[in-house]
Amino acid sequence: MNFDLADLRAFLSVADLGSFRAASEVLFLSQSALSRRVDKLEEALGVELFTRTTRKVELTTVGRAFVHKARNVLNELEGAMLGIRDVAERLSGEVTFACVPSAVGYFLPSVVEEYHRRYPRIRLRVMDVASADVLLAVTRGDADFGLTYIGTQEADIEFLALMEETFVVACKSDHPLASRKKLNWSELGEHDYITLAQGSGNRFLIDQALARLPERPRWFCEVQHVPALVSLVQAGIGIGVVPRMALPPDGHKALAAIPLSDPRVTRTLGLISRRGRALPAAAKLLYDLLVASKGGLKKGKARRDVA
């Protein structure tokens, strides 16, 4: 048959995204070049894979059946190629990974470095976005998989727990609270308090934990994202409550991280992917590196396979 792997990738991109325009952007092709690849595949198979109108693109019955077969062919071939060192070093492609900003510094540097060393020609796109956007990116197929702390209740999402972390009080090392071994929420109201805005996932977790408290710290400054809060704390503007891993390493002298109780607030970080859909081989390797680097919690542990 007169078609190649690039034609299969073009077909799957249109099938996944439901749009020639969106698929052409992902594949860095013009829409006309992408259309020619799909036409070539249809001609080789002797069937129509898509029904095209001016408003939308839909898979035909034959096209829907072919999606699974095409994905299996690509995944099996890429998996076989990645097992050969010389080929792996020459392999090209792209993986898109979504991650909450507060976890980027803790999880990614060593993993990205190792991944790039092993597969230098595979490009990695990191979407550092809010937790809800990580979930949306994975659900819509804009990202191969993601790292976040929400999605455990989603029927179409598979969640692999990696670690549980606590929220701490962050303040400058010369702040009056910096020498304390632990704090409770009632003590924070005496100091200039910076908070995360409502609508953020971390703020939701905090509000849930504080629902029964008669009083909450009165904030004077509100920000959208954890990194912004940490930056203001570093500047000596005030104190704030953040996930522990959002702060610089323990050896950093500028900031103090003080355990917080009454109540203790935690979150479980994990990898999310679309249930029932195997990861592409290149994405699976990154997924496995992240799991290996941090380990997985026994609770909620799952297995990811390449189809």
Secondary structure, DSSP 4 states (H G I P E B T S, - for coil): ----HHHHHHHHHHHHHS-HHHHHHHHT--HHHHHHHHHHHHHHHTS--EEE-SS-EEE-HHHHHHHHHHHHHHHHHHHHHHTSHHHHHH--EEEEEEE-HHHHHHHHHHHHHHHHHH-TTEEEEEEE--HHHHHHHHHHTSSSEEEES--TT-TTEEEEEEEEEEEEEEEETTSTTTT-S-EEGGGGGGS-EEEEPTTSHHHHHHHHHTTT-S--PPEEEEESSHHHHHHHHHTTS-EEEEEGGGSPPTT-SSEEEEEEESS--EEEEEEEEETT-PPPHHHHHHHHHHHHHH---STT-------
